[in-house]
Amino acid sequence: MNYNLITYCIYLPIIIFIMVKIGWLFYKNGEVFLLNLFQNNSELVKSINNLLLIGYYLTNIGYAIITIAYWEYVHSAIEMLNSLSYTIGKIILLLALMHYNNIFWLKHLNKSKLLNQ
């Protein structure tokens, strides 16, 4: 039995769901922060928010593909579960780090904006 093929068939739907769901939540809820930062310039905010979403998807798709390319051979069901949980956990942590990085920069830009007024 080829456990790698089964692992990929489990991994891909999970990771696609996580990427799409989290990306949409960031897109929808992040607009408020961008509107505050860019003085309610909704046209600029929509463009920036779309670019952030595209960058988010490209980063995650690239990471998911590279992860599959370097996936080690899986010999048993236990190795499959360990491998899946480790890989999905890494991606979730990467998403959290990207999110906190964006929050940091938004806060920094907002603080700079307030100081320059």
Biopython code that builds the backbone (N, CA, C, O; Angstrom):
import numpy as np
from Bio.PDB.StructureBuilder import StructureBuilder

atoms = [
    (1, "MET", "N", (0.843, -1.181, 0.000)),
    (1, "MET", "CA", (0.000, 0.000, 0.000)),
    (1, "MET", "C", (0.889, 1.245, 0.000)),
    (1, "MET", "O", (1.866, 1.318, 0.745)),
    (2, "ASN", "N", (0.545, 2.211, -0.831)),
    (2, "ASN", "CA", (1.311, 3.447, -0.918)),
    (2, "ASN", "C", (0.716, 4.481, 0.037)),
    (2, "ASN", "O", (-0.278, 5.137, -0.277)),
    (3, "TYR", "N", (1.334, 4.613, 1.193)),
    (3, "TYR", "CA", (0.843, 5.543, 2.205)),
    (3, "TYR", "C", (1.058, 7.003, 1.796)),
    (3, "TYR", "O", (0.317, 7.884, 2.230)),
    (4, "ASN", "N", (2.055, 7.255, 0.975)),
    (4, "ASN", "CA", (2.277, 8.636, 0.540)),
    (4, "ASN", "C", (1.099, 9.163, -0.272)),
    (4, "ASN", "O", (0.677, 10.304, -0.086)),
    (5, "LEU", "N", (0.574, 8.347, -1.161)),
    (5, "LEU", "CA", (-0.564, 8.770, -1.961)),
    (5, "LEU", "C", (-1.780, 9.059, -1.077)),
    (5, "LEU", "O", (-2.484, 10.046, -1.287)),
    (6, "ILE", "N", (-2.020, 8.203, -0.098)),
    (6, "ILE", "CA", (-3.113, 8.425, 0.848)),
    (6, "ILE", "C", (-2.864, 9.703, 1.637)),
    (6, "ILE", "O", (-3.787, 10.486, 1.861)),
    (7, "THR", "N", (-1.626, 9.916, 2.055)),
    (7, "THR", "CA", (-1.271, 11.116, 2.820)),
    (7, "THR", "C", (-1.545, 12.369, 2.005)),
    (7, "THR", "O", (-2.105, 13.334, 2.526)),
    (8, "TYR", "N", (-1.160, 12.368, 0.736)),
    (8, "TYR", "CA", (-1.404, 13.534, -0.122)),
    (8, "TYR", "C", (-2.901, 13.775, -0.299)),
    (8, "TYR", "O", (-3.354, 14.919, -0.299)),
    (9, "CYS", "N", (-3.668, 12.691, -0.449)),
    (9, "CYS", "CA", (-5.116, 12.819, -0.622)),
    (9, "CYS", "C", (-5.805, 13.357, 0.626)),
    (9, "CYS", "O", (-6.865, 13.976, 0.528)),
    (10, "ILE", "N", (-5.226, 13.132, 1.777)),
    (10, "ILE", "CA", (-5.755, 13.699, 3.020)),
    (10, "ILE", "C", (-5.246, 15.129, 3.202)),
    (10, "ILE", "O", (-5.999, 16.020, 3.595)),
    (11, "TYR", "N", (-3.977, 15.334, 2.916)),
    (11, "TYR", "CA", (-3.311, 16.624, 3.143)),
    (11, "TYR", "C", (-3.894, 17.743, 2.285)),
    (11, "TYR", "O", (-4.178, 18.828, 2.792)),
    (12, "LEU", "N", (-4.074, 17.489, 0.997)),
    (12, "LEU", "CA", (-4.488, 18.550, 0.074)),
    (12, "LEU", "C", (-5.846, 19.170, 0.414)),
    (12, "LEU", "O", (-5.936, 20.397, 0.464)),
    (13, "PRO", "N", (-6.908, 18.389, 0.652)),
    (13, "PRO", "CA", (-8.184, 19.035, 1.001)),
    (13, "PRO", "C", (-8.111, 19.814, 2.322)),
    (13, "PRO", "O", (-8.711, 20.881, 2.451)),
    (14, "ILE", "N", (-7.376, 19.277, 3.293)),
    (14, "ILE", "CA", (-7.259, 19.973, 4.584)),
    (14, "ILE", "C", (-6.541, 21.296, 4.394)),
    (14, "ILE", "O", (-7.003, 22.326, 4.886)),
    (15, "ILE", "N", (-5.433, 21.285, 3.696)),
    (15, "ILE", "CA", (-4.628, 22.490, 3.549)),
    (15, "ILE", "C", (-5.335, 23.509, 2.663)),
    (15, "ILE", "O", (-5.222, 24.711, 2.903)),
    (16, "ILE", "N", (-6.056, 23.056, 1.651)),
    (16, "ILE", "CA", (-6.821, 23.981, 0.808)),
    (16, "ILE", "C", (-7.918, 24.648, 1.629)),
    (16, "ILE", "O", (-8.127, 25.856, 1.520)),
    (17, "PHE", "N", (-8.615, 23.873, 2.443)),
    (17, "PHE", "CA", (-9.663, 24.440, 3.298)),
    (17, "PHE", "C", (-9.075, 25.473, 4.252)),
    (17, "PHE", "O", (-9.627, 26.565, 4.394)),
    (18, "ILE", "N", (-7.964, 25.144, 4.909)),
    (18, "ILE", "CA", (-7.342, 26.068, 5.854)),
    (18, "ILE", "C", (-6.910, 27.347, 5.142)),
    (18, "ILE", "O", (-7.170, 28.446, 5.632)),
    (19, "MET", "N", (-6.258, 27.215, 3.996)),
    (19, "MET", "CA", (-5.778, 28.398, 3.272)),
    (19, "MET", "C", (-6.928, 29.294, 2.836)),
    (19, "MET", "O", (-6.870, 30.509, 3.026)),
    (20, "VAL", "N", (-7.970, 28.712, 2.255)),
    (20, "VAL", "CA", (-9.079, 29.519, 1.756)),
    (20, "VAL", "C", (-9.843, 30.158, 2.902)),
    (20, "VAL", "O", (-10.164, 31.345, 2.841)),
    (21, "LYS", "N", (-10.137, 29.397, 3.940)),
    (21, "LYS", "CA", (-10.923, 29.918, 5.069)),
    (21, "LYS", "C", (-10.171, 31.030, 5.793)),
    (21, "LYS", "O", (-10.737, 32.096, 6.037)),
    (22, "ILE", "N", (-8.921, 30.804, 6.135)),
    (22, "ILE", "CA", (-8.135, 31.805, 6.855)),
    (22, "ILE", "C", (-7.885, 33.020, 5.965)),
    (22, "ILE", "O", (-7.974, 34.153, 6.437)),
    (23, "GLY", "N", (-7.577, 32.808, 4.704)),
    (23, "GLY", "CA", (-7.355, 33.919, 3.781)),
    (23, "GLY", "C", (-8.580, 34.811, 3.670)),
    (23, "GLY", "O", (-8.467, 36.037, 3.678)),
    (24, "TRP", "N", (-9.746, 34.196, 3.568)),
    (24, "TRP", "CA", (-10.976, 34.984, 3.464)),
    (24, "TRP", "C", (-11.250, 35.736, 4.759)),
    (24, "TRP", "O", (-11.687, 36.887, 4.720)),
    (25, "LEU", "N", (-11.001, 35.106, 5.911)),
    (25, "LEU", "CA", (-11.198, 35.793, 7.190)),
    (25, "LEU", "C", (-10.258, 36.994, 7.319)),
    (25, "LEU", "O", (-10.677, 38.065, 7.756)),
    (26, "PHE", "N", (-9.000, 36.819, 6.944)),
    (26, "PHE", "CA", (-8.043, 37.939, 6.980)),
    (26, "PHE", "C", (-8.495, 39.048, 6.036)),
    (26, "PHE", "O", (-8.447, 40.227, 6.387)),
    (27, "TYR", "N", (-8.926, 38.673, 4.858)),
    (27, "TYR", "CA", (-9.353, 39.647, 3.857)),
    (27, "TYR", "C", (-10.551, 40.451, 4.360)),
    (27, "TYR", "O", (-10.561, 41.681, 4.296)),
    (28, "LYS", "N", (-11.545, 39.747, 4.855)),
    (28, "LYS", "CA", (-12.788, 40.388, 5.273)),
    (28, "LYS", "C", (-12.587, 41.257, 6.520)),
    (28, "LYS", "O", (-13.058, 42.394, 6.563)),
    (29, "ASN", "N", (-11.899, 40.734, 7.520)),
    (29, "ASN", "CA", (-11.759, 41.446, 8.790)),
    (29, "ASN", "C", (-10.606, 42.439, 8.803)),
    (29, "ASN", "O", (-10.602, 43.357, 9.624)),
    (30, "GLY", "N", (-9.634, 42.280, 7.919)),
    (30, "GLY", "CA", (-8.501, 43.198, 7.899)),
    (30, "GLY", "C", (-8.805, 44.530, 7.251)),
    (30, "GLY", "O", (-8.051, 45.490, 7.413)),
    (31, "GLU", "N", (-9.897, 44.596, 6.522)),
    (31, "GLU", "CA", (-10.253, 45.831, 5.827)),
    (31, "GLU", "C", (-10.480, 46.983, 6.797)),
    (31, "GLU", "O", (-10.153, 48.126, 6.478)),
    (32, "VAL", "N", (-11.028, 46.707, 7.966)),
    (32, "VAL", "CA", (-11.282, 47.741, 8.969)),
    (32, "VAL", "C", (-9.980, 48.409, 9.393)),
    (32, "VAL", "O", (-9.915, 49.633, 9.508)),
    (33, "PHE", "N", (-8.945, 47.607, 9.625)),
    (33, "PHE", "CA", (-7.657, 48.150, 10.046)),
    (33, "PHE", "C", (-7.018, 48.983, 8.933)),
    (33, "PHE", "O", (-6.427, 50.033, 9.185)),
    (34, "LEU", "N", (-7.149, 48.495, 7.707)),
    (34, "LEU", "CA", (-6.589, 49.242, 6.585)),
    (34, "LEU", "C", (-7.333, 50.555, 6.353)),
    (34, "LEU", "O", (-6.713, 51.565, 6.019)),
    (35, "LEU", "N", (-8.652, 50.551, 6.525)),
    (35, "LEU", "CA", (-9.410, 51.791, 6.392)),
    (35, "LEU", "C", (-8.957, 52.821, 7.422)),
    (35, "LEU", "O", (-8.836, 54.006, 7.110)),
    (36, "ASN", "N", (-8.710, 52.373, 8.635)),
    (36, "ASN", "CA", (-8.220, 53.271, 9.682)),
    (36, "ASN", "C", (-6.845, 53.822, 9.313)),
    (36, "ASN", "O", (-6.573, 55.006, 9.514)),
    (37, "LEU", "N", (-6.001, 52.986, 8.787)),
    (37, "LEU", "CA", (-4.635, 53.386, 8.455)),
    (37, "LEU", "C", (-4.592, 54.352, 7.272)),
    (37, "LEU", "O", (-3.767, 55.265, 7.248)),
    (38, "PHE", "N", (-5.466, 54.159, 6.303)),
    (38, "PHE", "CA", (-5.437, 54.959, 5.085)),
    (38, "PHE", "C", (-6.594, 55.963, 5.008)),
    (38, "PHE", "O", (-7.113, 56.218, 3.921)),
    (39, "GLN", "N", (-6.995, 56.522, 6.125)),
    (39, "GLN", "CA", (-8.000, 57.597, 6.231)),
    (39, "GLN", "C", (-9.262, 57.328, 5.406)),
    (39, "GLN", "O", (-9.730, 58.193, 4.664)),
    (40, "ASN", "N", (-9.790, 56.140, 5.546)),
    (40, "ASN", "CA", (-11.044, 55.741, 4.893)),
    (40, "ASN", "C", (-11.011, 55.864, 3.368)),
    (40, "ASN", "O", (-12.050, 56.077, 2.742)),
    (41, "ASN", "N", (-9.844, 55.733, 2.777)),
    (41, "ASN", "CA", (-9.721, 55.720, 1.322)),
    (41, "ASN", "C", (-10.049, 54.306, 0.839)),
    (41, "ASN", "O", (-9.164, 53.464, 0.688)),
    (42, "SER", "N", (-11.336, 54.067, 0.603)),
    (42, "SER", "CA", (-11.804, 52.697, 0.345)),
    (42, "SER", "C", (-11.242, 52.108, -0.953)),
    (42, "SER", "O", (-11.029, 50.899, -1.039)),
    (43, "GLU", "N", (-11.004, 52.944, -1.951)),
    (43, "GLU", "CA", (-10.452, 52.423, -3.207)),
    (43, "GLU", "C", (-9.026, 51.906, -3.004)),
    (43, "GLU", "O", (-8.678, 50.832, -3.496)),
    (44, "LEU", "N", (-8.204, 52.667, -2.280)),
    (44, "LEU", "CA", (-6.837, 52.246, -1.985)),
    (44, "LEU", "C", (-6.835, 51.008, -1.091)),
    (44, "LEU", "O", (-6.052, 50.082, -1.304)),
    (45, "VAL", "N", (-7.712, 50.998, -0.095)),
    (45, "VAL", "CA", (-7.788, 49.863, 0.834)),
    (45, "VAL", "C", (-8.191, 48.596, 0.101)),
    (45, "VAL", "O", (-7.645, 47.525, 0.369)),
    (46, "LYS", "N", (-9.140, 48.702, -0.821)),
    (46, "LYS", "CA", (-9.564, 47.514, -1.572)),
    (46, "LYS", "C", (-8.406, 46.967, -2.401)),
    (46, "LYS", "O", (-8.203, 45.754, -2.461)),
    (47, "SER", "N", (-7.652, 47.850, -3.034)),
    (47, "SER", "CA", (-6.498, 47.412, -3.835)),
    (47, "SER", "C", (-5.437, 46.751, -2.965)),
    (47, "SER", "O", (-4.923, 45.685, -3.307)),
    (48, "ILE", "N", (-5.110, 47.378, -1.845)),
    (48, "ILE", "CA", (-4.095, 46.817, -0.943)),
    (48, "ILE", "C", (-4.566, 45.492, -0.372)),
    (48, "ILE", "O", (-3.792, 44.539, -0.288)),
    (49, "ASN", "N", (-5.820, 45.427, 0.017)),
    (49, "ASN", "CA", (-6.362, 44.195, 0.592)),
    (49, "ASN", "C", (-6.331, 43.056, -0.438)),
    (49, "ASN", "O", (-6.028, 41.914, -0.089)),
    (50, "ASN", "N", (-6.639, 43.361, -1.688)),
    (50, "ASN", "CA", (-6.567, 42.345, -2.753)),
    (50, "ASN", "C", (-5.131, 41.875, -2.963)),
    (50, "ASN", "O", (-4.884, 40.681, -3.136)),
    (51, "LEU", "N", (-4.187, 42.813, -2.947)),
    (51, "LEU", "CA", (-2.775, 42.433, -3.099)),
    (51, "LEU", "C", (-2.302, 41.570, -1.931)),
    (51, "LEU", "O", (-1.564, 40.604, -2.128)),
    (52, "LEU", "N", (-2.723, 41.915, -0.724)),
    (52, "LEU", "CA", (-2.361, 41.097, 0.444)),
    (52, "LEU", "C", (-2.935, 39.686, 0.326)),
    (52, "LEU", "O", (-2.267, 38.710, 0.667)),
    (53, "LEU", "N", (-4.168, 39.579, -0.155)),
    (53, "LEU", "CA", (-4.796, 38.267, -0.314)),
    (53, "LEU", "C", (-4.069, 37.435, -1.372)),
    (53, "LEU", "O", (-3.833, 36.243, -1.173)),
    (54, "ILE", "N", (-3.719, 38.058, -2.482)),
    (54, "ILE", "CA", (-2.984, 37.346, -3.532)),
    (54, "ILE", "C", (-1.627, 36.883, -3.019)),
    (54, "ILE", "O", (-1.231, 35.742, -3.257)),
    (55, "GLY", "N", (-0.911, 37.762, -2.315)),
    (55, "GLY", "CA", (0.379, 37.386, -1.736)),
    (55, "GLY", "C", (0.239, 36.251, -0.734)),
    (55, "GLY", "O", (1.069, 35.343, -0.686)),
    (56, "TYR", "N", (-0.815, 36.312, 0.060)),
    (56, "TYR", "CA", (-1.086, 35.258, 1.044)),
    (56, "TYR", "C", (-1.296, 33.913, 0.345)),
    (56, "TYR", "O", (-0.703, 32.905, 0.730)),
    (57, "TYR", "N", (-2.146, 33.910, -0.688)),
    (57, "TYR", "CA", (-2.417, 32.661, -1.396)),
    (57, "TYR", "C", (-1.168, 32.133, -2.099)),
    (57, "TYR", "O", (-0.890, 30.934, -2.046)),
    (58, "LEU", "N", (-0.423, 33.003, -2.747)),
    (58, "LEU", "CA", (0.786, 32.555, -3.446)),
    (58, "LEU", "C", (1.811, 31.975, -2.477)),
    (58, "LEU", "O", (2.431, 30.950, -2.760)),
    (59, "THR", "N", (1.984, 32.628, -1.346)),
    (59, "THR", "CA", (2.924, 32.115, -0.336)),
    (59, "THR", "C", (2.505, 30.740, 0.155)),
    (59, "THR", "O", (3.331, 29.833, 0.254)),
    (60, "ASN", "N", (1.237, 30.585, 0.461)),
    (60, "ASN", "CA", (0.762, 29.313, 1.001)),
    (60, "ASN", "C", (0.722, 28.204, -0.035)),
    (60, "ASN", "O", (1.032, 27.054, 0.278)),
    (61, "ILE", "N", (0.349, 28.526, -1.251)),
    (61, "ILE", "CA", (0.352, 27.511, -2.307)),
    (61, "ILE", "C", (1.779, 27.036, -2.568)),
    (61, "ILE", "O", (2.031, 25.839, -2.709)),
    (62, "GLY", "N", (2.704, 27.984, -2.629)),
    (62, "GLY", "CA", (4.110, 27.620, -2.823)),
    (62, "GLY", "C", (4.631, 26.747, -1.699)),
    (62, "GLY", "O", (5.316, 25.753, -1.944)),
    (63, "TYR", "N", (4.307, 27.117, -0.459)),
    (63, "TYR", "CA", (4.759, 26.321, 0.677)),
    (63, "TYR", "C", (4.147, 24.922, 0.653)),
    (63, "TYR", "O", (4.829, 23.940, 0.948)),
    (64, "ALA", "N", (2.873, 24.827, 0.304)),
    (64, "ALA", "CA", (2.206, 23.523, 0.247)),
    (64, "ALA", "C", (2.823, 22.633, -0.828)),
    (64, "ALA", "O", (3.003, 21.435, -0.614)),
    (65, "ILE", "N", (3.145, 23.212, -1.976)),
    (65, "ILE", "CA", (3.746, 22.427, -3.057)),
    (65, "ILE", "C", (5.154, 21.983, -2.693)),
    (65, "ILE", "O", (5.530, 20.837, -2.937)),
    (66, "ILE", "N", (5.926, 22.880, -2.116)),
    (66, "ILE", "CA", (7.284, 22.507, -1.683)),
    (66, "ILE", "C", (7.227, 21.424, -0.611)),
    (66, "ILE", "O", (8.063, 20.521, -0.594)),
    (67, "THR", "N", (6.256, 21.510, 0.271)),
    (67, "THR", "CA", (6.099, 20.487, 1.309)),
    (67, "THR", "C", (5.853, 19.119, 0.682)),
    (67, "THR", "O", (6.443, 18.127, 1.110)),
    (68, "ILE", "N", (4.997, 19.059, -0.318)),
    (68, "ILE", "CA", (4.736, 17.774, -0.986)),
    (68, "ILE", "C", (5.986, 17.275, -1.700)),
    (68, "ILE", "O", (6.285, 16.081, -1.677)),
    (69, "ALA", "N", (6.708, 18.182, -2.327)),
    (69, "ALA", "CA", (7.903, 17.785, -3.081)),
    (69, "ALA", "C", (8.968, 17.157, -2.180)),
    (69, "ALA", "O", (9.691, 16.260, -2.614)),
    (70, "TYR", "N", (9.069, 17.615, -0.938)),
    (70, "TYR", "CA", (10.104, 17.113, -0.034)),
    (70, "TYR", "C", (9.561, 16.171, 1.045)),
    (70, "TYR", "O", (10.225, 15.921, 2.050)),
    (71, "TRP", "N", (8.361, 15.659, 0.830)),
    (71, "TRP", "CA", (7.757, 14.754, 1.805)),
    (71, "TRP", "C", (8.527, 13.442, 1.813)),
    (71, "TRP", "O", (8.780, 12.858, 0.760)),
    (72, "GLU", "N", (8.895, 12.984, 2.997)),
    (72, "GLU", "CA", (9.618, 11.719, 3.110)),
    (72, "GLU", "C", (8.672, 10.550, 2.861)),
    (72, "GLU", "O", (7.453, 10.681, 2.970)),
    (73, "TYR", "N", (9.254, 9.420, 2.527)),
    (73, "TYR", "CA", (8.454, 8.232, 2.274)),
    (73, "TYR", "C", (7.796, 7.770, 3.569)),
    (73, "TYR", "O", (8.451, 7.680, 4.608)),
    (74, "VAL", "N", (6.509, 7.481, 3.502)),
    (74, "VAL", "CA", (5.728, 7.055, 4.659)),
    (74, "VAL", "C", (5.525, 5.549, 4.579)),
    (74, "VAL", "O", (5.055, 5.029, 3.567)),
    (75, "HIS", "N", (5.886, 4.847, 5.664)),
    (75, "HIS", "CA", (5.851, 3.385, 5.667)),
    (75, "HIS", "C", (4.645, 2.777, 6.374)),
    (75, "HIS", "O", (4.328, 1.609, 6.151)),
    (76, "SER", "N", (3.968, 3.549, 7.223)),
    (76, "SER", "CA", (2.861, 2.973, 7.993)),
    (76, "SER", "C", (1.808, 4.050, 8.275)),
    (76, "SER", "O", (2.021, 5.238, 8.030)),
    (77, "ALA", "N", (0.672, 3.596, 8.797)),
    (77, "ALA", "CA", (-0.416, 4.523, 9.110)),
    (77, "ALA", "C", (-0.008, 5.472, 10.237)),
    (77, "ALA", "O", (-0.406, 6.637, 10.233)),
    (78, "ILE", "N", (0.764, 4.999, 11.180)),
    (78, "ILE", "CA", (1.212, 5.861, 12.289)),
    (78, "ILE", "C", (2.161, 6.932, 11.768)),
    (78, "ILE", "O", (2.060, 8.092, 12.167)),
    (79, "GLU", "N", (3.068, 6.565, 10.895)),
    (79, "GLU", "CA", (3.954, 7.558, 10.285)),
    (79, "GLU", "C", (3.148, 8.566, 9.468)),
    (79, "GLU", "O", (3.479, 9.751, 9.430)),
    (80, "MET", "N", (2.093, 8.089, 8.819)),
    (80, "MET", "CA", (1.245, 8.974, 8.024)),
    (80, "MET", "C", (0.585, 10.024, 8.917)),
    (80, "MET", "O", (0.592, 11.209, 8.583)),
    (81, "LEU", "N", (0.016, 9.603, 10.046)),
    (81, "LEU", "CA", (-0.616, 10.543, 10.970)),
    (81, "LEU", "C", (0.400, 11.524, 11.556)),
    (81, "LEU", "O", (0.127, 12.719, 11.668)),
    (82, "ASN", "N", (1.572, 11.006, 11.929)),
    (82, "ASN", "CA", (2.617, 11.884, 12.460)),
    (82, "ASN", "C", (3.063, 12.904, 11.421)),
    (82, "ASN", "O", (3.231, 14.084, 11.730)),
    (83, "SER", "N", (3.249, 12.452, 10.215)),
    (83, "SER", "CA", (3.694, 13.324, 9.144)),
    (83, "SER", "C", (2.645, 14.389, 8.823)),
    (83, "SER", "O", (2.977, 15.561, 8.646)),
    (84, "LEU", "N", (1.384, 13.979, 8.750)),
    (84, "LEU", "CA", (0.309, 14.926, 8.485)),
    (84, "LEU", "C", (0.187, 15.970, 9.588)),
    (84, "LEU", "O", (0.085, 17.165, 9.310)),
    (85, "SER", "N", (0.198, 15.526, 10.818)),
    (85, "SER", "CA", (0.034, 16.485, 11.925)),
    (85, "SER", "C", (1.215, 17.442, 11.994)),
    (85, "SER", "O", (1.028, 18.630, 12.253)),
    (86, "TYR", "N", (2.425, 16.947, 11.767)),
    (86, "TYR", "CA", (3.608, 17.801, 11.795)),
    (86, "TYR", "C", (3.559, 18.833, 10.665)),
    (86, "TYR", "O", (3.829, 20.013, 10.887)),
    (87, "THR", "N", (3.220, 18.393, 9.474)),
    (87, "THR", "CA", (3.206, 19.280, 8.312)),
    (87, "THR", "C", (2.084, 20.309, 8.407)),
    (87, "THR", "O", (2.312, 21.490, 8.143)),
    (88, "ILE", "N", (0.897, 19.892, 8.773)),
    (88, "ILE", "CA", (-0.221, 20.828, 8.908)),
    (88, "ILE", "C", (0.044, 21.792, 10.064)),
    (88, "ILE", "O", (-0.286, 22.974, 9.970)),
    (89, "GLY", "N", (0.626, 21.304, 11.137)),
    (89, "GLY", "CA", (0.990, 22.175, 12.257)),
    (89, "GLY", "C", (1.987, 23.249, 11.852)),
    (89, "GLY", "O", (1.867, 24.401, 12.270)),
    (90, "LYS", "N", (2.977, 22.876, 11.035)),
    (90, "LYS", "CA", (3.950, 23.866, 10.556)),
    (90, "LYS", "C", (3.266, 24.953, 9.740)),
    (90, "LYS", "O", (3.574, 26.135, 9.889)),
    (91, "ILE", "N", (2.350, 24.557, 8.888)),
    (91, "ILE", "CA", (1.667, 25.541, 8.049)),
    (91, "ILE", "C", (0.794, 26.459, 8.888)),
    (91, "ILE", "O", (0.740, 27.662, 8.632)),
    (92, "ILE", "N", (0.112, 25.911, 9.881)),
    (92, "ILE", "CA", (-0.716, 26.744, 10.757)),
    (92, "ILE", "C", (0.157, 27.721, 11.533)),
    (92, "ILE", "O", (-0.218, 28.883, 11.686)),
    (93, "LEU", "N", (1.301, 27.284, 12.023)),
    (93, "LEU", "CA", (2.217, 28.199, 12.708)),
    (93, "LEU", "C", (2.744, 29.275, 11.764)),
    (93, "LEU", "O", (2.888, 30.429, 12.167)),
    (94, "LEU", "N", (3.029, 28.917, 10.530)),
    (94, "LEU", "CA", (3.474, 29.900, 9.542)),
    (94, "LEU", "C", (2.385, 30.942, 9.302)),
    (94, "LEU", "O", (2.675, 32.134, 9.204)),
    (95, "LEU", "N", (1.140, 30.498, 9.208)),
    (95, "LEU", "CA", (0.034, 31.441, 9.025)),
    (95, "LEU", "C", (-0.090, 32.384, 10.219)),
    (95, "LEU", "O", (-0.326, 33.580, 10.049)),
    (96, "ALA", "N", (0.069, 31.848, 11.415)),
    (96, "ALA", "CA", (0.003, 32.694, 12.615)),
    (96, "ALA", "C", (1.132, 33.715, 12.619)),
    (96, "ALA", "O", (0.905, 34.880, 12.944)),
    (97, "LEU", "N", (2.343, 33.300, 12.265)),
    (97, "LEU", "CA", (3.470, 34.234, 12.208)),
    (97, "LEU", "C", (3.245, 35.319, 11.161)),
    (97, "LEU", "O", (3.541, 36.489, 11.404)),
    (98, "MET", "N", (2.725, 34.939, 10.007)),
    (98, "MET", "CA", (2.428, 35.941, 8.975)),
    (98, "MET", "C", (1.371, 36.927, 9.471)),
    (98, "MET", "O", (1.470, 38.127, 9.213)),
    (99, "HIS", "N", (0.374, 36.429, 10.172)),
    (99, "HIS", "CA", (-0.690, 37.279, 10.702)),
    (99, "HIS", "C", (-0.131, 38.277, 11.723)),
    (99, "HIS", "O", (-0.419, 39.472, 11.651)),
    (100, "TYR", "N", (0.666, 37.782, 12.667)),
    (100, "TYR", "CA", (1.232, 38.682, 13.678)),
    (100, "TYR", "C", (2.224, 39.663, 13.064)),
    (100, "TYR", "O", (2.350, 40.790, 13.541)),
    (101, "ASN", "N", (2.920, 39.255, 12.024)),
    (101, "ASN", "CA", (3.805, 40.174, 11.315)),
    (101, "ASN", "C", (3.006, 41.310, 10.685)),
    (101, "ASN", "O", (3.404, 42.472, 10.772)),
    (102, "ASN", "N", (1.888, 40.982, 10.056)),
    (102, "ASN", "CA", (1.042, 42.023, 9.471)),
    (102, "ASN", "C", (0.473, 42.953, 10.532)),
    (102, "ASN", "O", (0.432, 44.168, 10.337)),
    (103, "ILE", "N", (0.037, 42.392, 11.647)),
    (103, "ILE", "CA", (-0.493, 43.224, 12.730)),
    (103, "ILE", "C", (0.587, 44.163, 13.257)),
    (103, "ILE", "O", (0.320, 45.336, 13.517)),
    (104, "PHE", "N", (1.798, 43.652, 13.413)),
    (104, "PHE", "CA", (2.904, 44.490, 13.887)),
    (104, "PHE", "C", (3.126, 45.672, 12.946)),
    (104, "PHE", "O", (3.239, 46.813, 13.393)),
    (105, "TRP", "N", (3.189, 45.395, 11.647)),
    (105, "TRP", "CA", (3.452, 46.469, 10.684)),
    (105, "TRP", "C", (2.295, 47.439, 10.584)),
    (105, "TRP", "O", (2.513, 48.640, 10.429)),
    (106, "LEU", "N", (1.068, 46.948, 10.669)),
    (106, "LEU", "CA", (-0.079, 47.857, 10.664)),
    (106, "LEU", "C", (-0.050, 48.774, 11.887)),
    (106, "LEU", "O", (-0.319, 49.971, 11.789)),
    (107, "LYS", "N", (0.278, 48.192, 13.031)),
    (107, "LYS", "CA", (0.352, 49.001, 14.252)),
    (107, "LYS", "C", (1.496, 50.013, 14.142)),
    (107, "LYS", "O", (1.336, 51.172, 14.525)),
    (108, "HIS", "N", (2.632, 49.586, 13.627)),
    (108, "HIS", "CA", (3.778, 50.480, 13.455)),
    (108, "HIS", "C", (3.443, 51.620, 12.489)),
    (108, "HIS", "O", (3.760, 52.779, 12.758)),
    (109, "LEU", "N", (2.802, 51.288, 11.365)),
    (109, "LEU", "CA", (2.426, 52.312, 10.398)),
    (109, "LEU", "C", (1.394, 53.273, 10.970)),
    (109, "LEU", "O", (1.445, 54.477, 10.721)),
    (110, "ASN", "N", (0.466, 52.734, 11.731)),
    (110, "ASN", "CA", (-0.559, 53.563, 12.345)),
    (110, "ASN", "C", (0.067, 54.513, 13.365)),
    (110, "ASN", "O", (-0.300, 55.686, 13.431)),
    (111, "LYS", "N", (1.005, 54.009, 14.154)),
    (111, "LYS", "CA", (1.694, 54.838, 15.136)),
    (111, "LYS", "C", (2.506, 55.926, 14.429)),
    (111, "LYS", "O", (2.520, 57.072, 14.878)),
    (112, "SER", "N", (3.167, 55.588, 13.354)),
    (112, "SER", "CA", (3.949, 56.567, 12.584)),
    (112, "SER", "C", (3.030, 57.637, 11.996)),
    (112, "SER", "O", (3.373, 58.819, 11.963)),
    (113, "LYS", "N", (1.875, 57.210, 11.540)),
    (113, "LYS", "CA", (0.907, 58.148, 10.973)),
    (113, "LYS", "C", (0.445, 59.142, 12.028)),
    (113, "LYS", "O", (0.317, 60.335, 11.752)),
    (114, "LEU", "N", (0.192, 58.641, 13.252)),
    (114, "LEU", "CA", (-0.267, 59.514, 14.331)),
    (114, "LEU", "C", (0.824, 60.485, 14.772)),
    (114, "LEU", "O", (0.536, 61.632, 15.111)),
    (115, "LEU", "N", (2.060, 60.032, 14.768)),
    (115, "LEU", "CA", (3.169, 60.903, 15.167)),
    (115, "LEU", "C", (3.435, 61.997, 14.153)),
    (115, "LEU", "O", (3.883, 63.081, 14.526)),
    (116, "ASN", "N", (3.169, 61.740, 12.871)),
    (116, "ASN", "CA", (3.449, 62.710, 11.817)),
    (116, "ASN", "C", (2.326, 63.716, 11.601)),
    (116, "ASN", "O", (2.460, 64.611, 10.767)),
    (117, "GLN", "N", (1.229, 63.591, 12.327)),
    (117, "GLN", "CA", (0.138, 64.542, 12.139)),
    (117, "GLN", "C", (0.339, 65.790, 12.927)),
    (117, "GLN", "O", (-0.496, 66.693, 12.876)),
]
sb = StructureBuilder()
sb.init_structure("model")
sb.init_model(0)
sb.init_chain("A")
sb.init_seg("    ")
for serial, (resi, resn, name, xyz) in enumerate(atoms, 1):
    if name == "N":
        sb.init_residue(resn, " ", resi, " ")
    sb.init_atom(name, np.array(xyz, "f"), 0.0, 1.0, " ", f" {name:<3s}", serial, name[0])
structure = sb.get_structure()
